[in-house]
Amino acid sequence: MAAEEPGSPAAPKTGHARRTFLFGAGAVIAASGAISAALTHPAPVEATGGFGADWQFGPFVPGCTDVDFDDRAMPLVSVPHCVTPLSWQGWHPDDWQHLWVYRQHFLVPPQLRKNRAFLRFDGVLSATTVFLNGRRVASQSGGYLPLTCEVTGMLTDKDNVLAVAVDGRWQQDTPPDLPEYPNPTAIDFYQPAGIYRAVNLYGTPQAYLSDVYAQQIAVLTPSRAVVVHCTVDAAKAVKGPVRLTATLSQAGTEIASAVTDITGLRKGETNTTVTLEGLEAVKLWDVDDPAMCDVVVTLSVGGRKVHTYPVRTGLRDAQFTVDGFRLNGRPLKLFGLNRHQWYPFVGGAMPERVQRRDAEILKNELNVNMVRCSHYPQSPAFLDACDELGILVWEELPGWDHVGDTAWQELAVRDVHDMIVRDRNHPSIIVWGTRVNETLGQYTLYGKTDQLAAELDPMRPCTGAVAGQKGYVQPLYPVKENGGVFSFNDYSRPPSRNAPPPLRPPRHGVPYLVSEAVGTLVGAPYFRRTDSADVQREQSMLHAWVHEHAAADPRYCGLIAWCGFDYPSGWYHSLRGVKYPGVVDFFRIPKLGAGFYRAQRSPSRGAVIEPAFYWDFGPGSPRGGPGRNALIWSNCDQLVVTVAGRRPVTVLPDHARFGHLKHPPFLVNLTVTGQARPDLTIEGRVKGQTVLRRRFSADPTFDTLAVAADDGAITADGQDTTRVTLRSVDRYGAPRPHAHGVLSVAVDGPGILIGDPFLDFGALGGAAAVWIRSMRDTPGTITVTASHPFLDTGTATISAV
Ligand code: GAL
């Protein structure tokens, strides 16, 4: 077992001179890390590799970007990386608000030196300066979009030294940070520094495809087409014939192809299009059947294929109208949650598998069909997973409740450009957030960003969430060619405690979407497992009510509630640096509040019975049991509820109050008198058949620890990571929130613990997780053992292969 680096109290591994990062000829061979799967951004060519494991890392000191800097004592870390170890709460921005440096030594094959070469950083917080072999190559301020730098002619045939200076400080002139307040608690999310997304080096020929955008035209008509916009970048003018060939295939079968010839390719960038027609056979992408397509463009010079650029996309028609949202011509109510990208222990620095997992949780556990990437562009792996799973996406520029000065605004426009160019092939994305969350006015700036979006992607509308009475009534932004959506963060409060929260009516004459609701601004300020059962129950009811309202009126395109996952913040209503509005906690474990979402699926996808109470008669729960209006979420037609020793009670869903929810709540009297602590059984019936039976024990004697890994196997590359959940449960597996004591976690075998080895299980409400990362080139069995003073010891095993 090894402790997490860097800054780990355990002795870190350190670097040594001239380790090499080796690119094998014609193939991807990375001696210091596995090949990143993000190689399609942009298209890989001859020699490509990801810089993953084994970066040398430390505080920035004078000379640390020089070639001959003595880096032998620097600890080794792997990317994705956060500059400081973090816990699951109590983050201190002072820990990451410094200057840092990452170094890599690597060898490249001769081919890469003959051709053009590029470095690409997918995400570095908060500002980056790149040095290669002692020369400053590029810099960027802003941590959510890629930095690509050409390094042609700068690679040597000996040891190459890449040094990346990372400024982890508040960037007051860069979105989303605020110019006036150099204060990391001034916005509602922490942004810990580091190279937290992939880094790749790739080579291209002298003339290559630098971008491909597959624009869909009239998808629902017989004249459906894909106009493939191609950018060719040539180091020098090309005399011979240049041809672009585009093909579109689905499930391995080519459906269409077309060519465009370029005569006299000039030096620099040339934009042209290839139009693919005859696409009747293409199956449309949909939320229930996300049929993807492959569009592949090949560049040939003088009859010889020199470069290929594949993009994955899907054909679908998404329309926001004054009468609601339509996907492929059919009305679809958007049913969504907002997502922040932060995790315990590492901030944003989780690799692809873990990013994808969030999408799986949203789709498969919470049954949403839409996610808003609040409030910045998120990981490419998360968006790829949304494409593959059929989740619709709102992506927005970095920003939160503030617009800065001219220089800040120029960067905001840059961000809109870079976001759309990075992500416009994703079929999942249906709307661009081109306006900073909860800002008013700014007609000049948003005129620019909306115009830019219309030019870069005529397919999708623009939006921006506004809030409050002023936002609701402010004049609309002029609608550009690609239309617009009015999005409102609706935090309307209920008239009294326990009354249903209202929603404002849709604004007249515009497509209307609720972009946030509930959160911590309606109802209790925190929704934690350690809060009273009433508070946790209320969270699920508040979410149910706002979705009920949105479902009841066809003019709402839908509602995206606040929010999916708890997140780190030092702002209003945070507690020791964590905000608790998620229906799923920071560790991605569902709370009682998630019960409403979990039940909103067809029973054919699996029956659900989720009480919004704990059957524990414990400290947070009423002594007399869950009471007269005990709430149960289920997708069954009927529940038969039996308290041991009593007559079974049959309960029906509350269609009277929740007439527009697919699966309304069930309310049942579960008052228990006396000292008896009987078992509870809930049986779910669909069309008269019992489809699920769940039992709940009030007797804590048999409580146990459930330890489970999300994945049975991960890749032994020093980057791949999976989660291990640690939950206190009753003898039947139902959650127990009142576990006391400290949980200790140990890892045996070739795995790195990303997490605290000792967790205060009481403060966590008996549910937590750690993540396990593989070690490079070290296959084997990883065993995670969790022990607790009162509960059994639990283990999970993961194969590193
Ligand atoms: C909203 C904001 C969200 C979050 C929320 C607080 O106004 O858009 O980002 O801060 O308040 O729960």
Residues whose N, C-alpha, C, O or C-beta is under 5 A from the ligand:
A	BS01	GAL	D188 G519 T520 L521
